[in-house]
């Protein structure tokens, strides 16, 4: 298992209170990990970009107000860019070699749709990014004592399980084993009894392997849970609340991948309905992690 290393954290802001929780979360992560914090605002149209060039002090003041409201102790590096926001943020994340990108969202996303839970700009970024994306409408609580990861028998689940364990281990209280990762398998009843049994056994096997070989030195207790619910998003949201999870970890699929699964529309639905911070693990990340579970 690869231990979590956060060296560079990037948070996007629209310079309004919508981004306050995201900036506060990014600052908390930077403080906890000793990481460099970068804050970016993207001017989506030419007129705003022109105003930024003509009146840089206005944007410096806007950055200062955002950072002050978020009460950041970490001195960040700020970036003012222009262009299409998803592409601009993705390019900056790549240039900085960011380890995580933090995005904020409103509690009431009136203009979002079930498959686009964080607005069109954030959604476009999430579907194309190569790094984990932390979506928040309330600041992440640190140190973190309880997290939840939803798994099935897919490779996305296996890789996301490793990411969840590494985040739980790195963000737990220092020198403490008082941290729990709930590994949730949702049985929807749609699969045949034979396939359903296979999926449940496969998911349980991966959790057992990590619990036996990694949970001890990671300082995290793995708690396995299987529930039956035809609506996996509802089940994940309910169990996250019931277990008092401070973070939910979900895998995502690329836009080119089709089919309904816990990793497609479900991750979007959970993000839409839950106020708990959601860590979205893109294919580029879980694919690089999935092979690590086999040597255990």
N, C-alpha and C positions, 0 to 999 in steps of 0.2 A: 504494500500500500504506500502511496506517495503522501507524505505529510504535507499539509497545507502551508504554503509559503506566500505571504502577501507582501510584496515589495512595492507595488505600484497600484494605487486605487484611483479610479476615474469616476467622477460623478457628474452627470449632466444636470443643468439647471435652466429653467425658463425665467429665472430671476424674479419669481413670484413665490408666495407662500406654499404653493403646491410642491415646491422642491425642498422645503425646509427639512422634512423628515429624511429625505434622501441625503442631503448634505450632512445632517447630524449623524446619520448612520455611517456614512463614509468616513467622517472624522473620527468616530468611535473606533472603527476598524483600524484606521491609520494609527491612532494612539495605542491600541492594544497590540498591534503587530510591529510598530516602529516603521511603518511604511510611508512612502511619499504620497501625498494627496494632491490630486489634480482636479480642478473644477472647470468645466467647459460650458459655455453658452454658445449656441449656434444661431446666427441671424438668418432666418429662413428666406428672406427676400432681399432684393438689392437695395431697397430704400432703407431698411434697417441697417444693412451693412454700410451704406453711405453715411448714415447718422453716426455709426460707431467710429468711422474714420474721422468724421468732422468733429465729434464731441467725445473723445475717449474718456474724459474725466467723468462723464455721465455714467458710462458703463463701469468704470472703476468704482464709483459710488454705489451702483446697483449691486456689484459683487460684494462690496463691503457690507451692505445692508443684509444681503442673503446670508453671509457668513456670520454676522452678528446675531441675527435671529436664531440661527442654528447653534449658536454658542460653541463654535469650534475652538479647540485649544491648539490644534495642529495648524501650522502656517502652510497654507496651500499654494500651489502654483496655478494661476488662472489662465484660461485660454478663451479668446473671443474669435470665433470662426464665422464664416458665411458659407451658404450653400444649402444643399439638401441635408437636413439634420441627421437622419439615420446614417447616411454615407459619411458625413463629416465626423460624427462621433466614432463610427467604426474605424475610419482611417486613423483618427487620433489614438484610439485604443491600440491599434496595431503598431503605430509608430512608437508609442510609449511602452509597448509590451505590457499592457495592463493585465493584472491578475484577476480583476473583477471590475465590472461596470455597475454602478448603482443608479437606478432610475426611480423617480417618484411618481405617484399617481394619486388622483383624487379619490376620496371615499365614494363619491357618487359620479361614476363615469357615464354621464348622460349620453355622450356621443359614441360610446363604445358599443360593440356588438358581441354576441357570445363567443365568437372566435377571435375577436380583437379586444382583449380586456383592458388594455392600457393605452388606448388611443392609437391612431394610425401611425404617428411618428415613432412612438416607443415600440409598437408592434413590428414595424418594418425593421427596426434595429434588432429586436430580439430574434427575428427569424433569420438574420444574416450574420450574427456575431459569432466569433470563434472563442469567446471567453464566457464564463458564467456571468449571469445578469441577476442582480439582486433588486427586486421590485418591492418598494415599500410605500405605505401610506401612513404608517406609524414607525418611529425610529426602532431599530433593532436593539433589543436589550442585551447588554454585555456586563459581566461574563454570562455565557449562555449555558443553561442547565438542561433544557429539554428541546429536542428537535424531532421532526417526523419526516420520514422518507417513504414515498409510495412506490411499491415494486410490483412487477409481474415477472413473467418468464423471459422477457426480451433482453437483448444486449443493452438497451438503453437503461433498463432497470438495474442491471448488474453494475454498469459503470457509475450510475447515479448513486448506488448504495455505497460505493467506495468514496465518492465525493462527499456524501453525507457524513460518513464516519470521520473523514479527515477534517471537515469543518467543525464537527462536534468536538473532536479532540483538541483542535487548536484554540477554540473559543470558550472552552470550559473554564471554570474557576481555576486559577493557578494552583499547582501542586495539590489538586483535588481529583477524586474519582466520582464526585457528586454530579454526574452528567448522564443523561439517558437519551438514547436514540431509539424511537419507536419505528420499527420496520413494519409497515402496513401493507397487507395484501388484500385487495378488494375482489371478492367473488361476485361477478355480475349475474351469473346464471345464464349467460348467453351461449357459452361454449358447451360442447357435449360433456357428459359426466367423465368420460375418459380423458379428454383434453383438459378439462377443469382440474382433474386430479393431478395430471402431469404438471400443469402450471403451478399448482399449489406446492407440490413436492419440490419443483425446481427452485421456486422462490424461497422455500424454507431451507433448502440445502445451502444456498448462497449465504443466507443469514447465519446459519449454523456454522459454516466455515469461518466466517469473520468473527463470530462470537467466540469460537474456540481458539482461534489463532491470533486475533488482532485486538479484540476488545480490551483485554487485560492491559497490555502496554499502552493502548491508546487512552486509557483512563475513562472509558465510556462503557456504560451498561447497555447492551442491546436487548430491547423488549419487542418480541415478535407478536403480531396481532393480525388475525384474519377476520374480516367481516363480510357479510353478504348484503349487497345493495345493488339494485339495477342501475343506480346513478352513482358512478365512482367519484365524481366531483363532490357530490353531496356527502358521501362517506368520508372522503379525505378531509373536507372542511369540518365535519362533525367531530371526527377523531382528533384533529389538530386542536380543536377547542377543548375536547374532553380531556386530552392529555396535557393541556396547558403548554403546548409547543410554542416556542419563541421563534422558530424558523421551520418552514416547510420546504423540502427539497424535491424538485420534480425534473424529470428529463423532458426535452423537447425534440421534435422532429423538424427536419428541414422542410421548406415549403414544397419541395419536389416529391416528398413522401406522402403517400395516400393511405386511406384506410382509417377507421376509427379505433383508437386504443387509448389506454390510460395516458399515453405520452403525446397524444395529438390534441383533440378538442378538450380533453379533460384538464390538461394543464392550464389551458386558457380559461376554462370555466372556474377552476379553483382560484386562479389569480384574480378573476373578476369579482368573486363573491367573498373572498376572505380578506380581513384586514391584517392578518398575520404576515410578516415579511416572507416573501417567496424567493427561493434561489432557483433560477431556471438554468439547467445544465444542458448546453447545446450538444449536437452530435459530435462536433470536433473534440469536445472534452470527454464525453463518456466513451467514445470509441477508443481514445488513447488510454483510458483507465481500465476498460473491461478485461483486457488480457491479464491484468495484475491479480485477479481473483483466483486464477487457475493454479499458480504455484503453491497456494496454501494447502 
